[in-house]
């Protein structure tokens, strides 16, 4: 009888990178389907473009670094990066946005740091941050939810917009795009409007953004499934979401006319996506139990600070990258006590 074995401790691994990444992709899929349902087929085109550029650049970098191609191409890590990036950009973004994002995500954030398992920063968020800083106008072109869309675009029209950059319809971009809930709140506050006055806009749903709250619900279910499967731990998502609620509830109770409902912060933007799929990255995040709690709290606090005082409606990408930078330091000072030692 033959027994499976491996290097010390001579017990074969029960899972693999490819298996973990595949389960993350499966958990993301319901949210992607919901996103495409509310915001159009452009979501799938952006995903296909990101996958194409991600795998193309992955192949070129592996060859350049003289690394074996097949093991890394088939581990699905590039696909996870591409999907996380694609769901964060507007569905009608020009094709070069995916190329630029994947260039910084795959080439710079991943391979120039040493490849899979060595990246200090989350690759998808590096790509997002570069686009946010370099082309902020790009993120004002979010498609409206299907209930508010003035124009129903065909597949050929969506392809034409993405590959030519020409809105092609009467009214131009104003007829095709609408401010996101977070952007609407930020703009309304800057004009001196009360939150209650801003929330009468049709872009808002029951407690979040119209359409966005359903997308967040599906991300939540996918994240809970990953927790159930043991792919991610509860500490980061619970700490992140709990911190959002704990920091925003007193402000809302003190002055609801100036501060949004806590659930507005959770079910608008990328909060739930970050909690379960981005901040839980085991490579760029914290590895100690207390460190994971602090990491989630830090991402939440920085995100809320950027939303309140920053120049961007949503600060998830920057919050993740800032906490990535401090993760090694947090791990160093939150290491569990070694058994048999006093400290």
Secondary structure, DSSP 4 states (H G I P E B T S, - for coil): ------STT----S--HHHHHHHHHHHHHHHHHHHHHHH-THHHHHHHHHHHHHHHHHHHHHHHTT--HHHHHTTSHHHHHHHHHHTTS-TT--HHHHHHHHIIIIIIIIGGGTSTTT-SS-HHHHHHHHHHHH-GGGGG-PBPPTTT-SS---HHHHHHHHHH----STTTHHHHB---HHHHHHHHHHTT--HHHHTTSTTB-SSSBTTHHHHHHHHHHHHHHHHHHTSS-HHHHHHHHHHHHHHHHHHHHH-TTTS--HHHHHSSTTHHHIIIIITT-TTTS--SHHHHHHHHHHHHHHHHHHHHHSSSS--HHHHHHHHHHHHHHHHHHTPPPPTTS--
